[in-house]
Amino acid sequence: MVTSLSQSAKNVSIGFSVFDQLSYSDGSLPFGNVLSADHVREMFADIDVLFGYGENDLWNTGLTLWSFIGQILQDGKQCSCNAAVTNATRYMLEHGMPPPSPDSGEYCRARHKLNAENT
């Protein structure tokens, strides 16, 4: 079991901080008090499911989880992998960060790493 985060995971410019910048971490909303960036990061660190923090990695655990939560809360065409990638791209560009690849396959492979057994 991981007891602390590696320095590279602590210094990512995106990832779990997305939870603090969005309404998911609003304490007045359902689950808002448990979806802070620090809390979610520690949960994933404890089960050793942190990924995507290399220099060229854009789909890390935090962005993938945020995109997946957004995807499952949608309906119709908005619940597709392509829509999740579009939403992540929009978020990244709005915050001055390089967008992930438009290839939804990369997102789906990253999402698979979330392992439903652990989440």
Helices and strands as residue ranges (DSSP letters): H 7-10, H 17-21, G 23-25, H 37-46, H 61-72, G 76-79, H 81-94, H 104-112
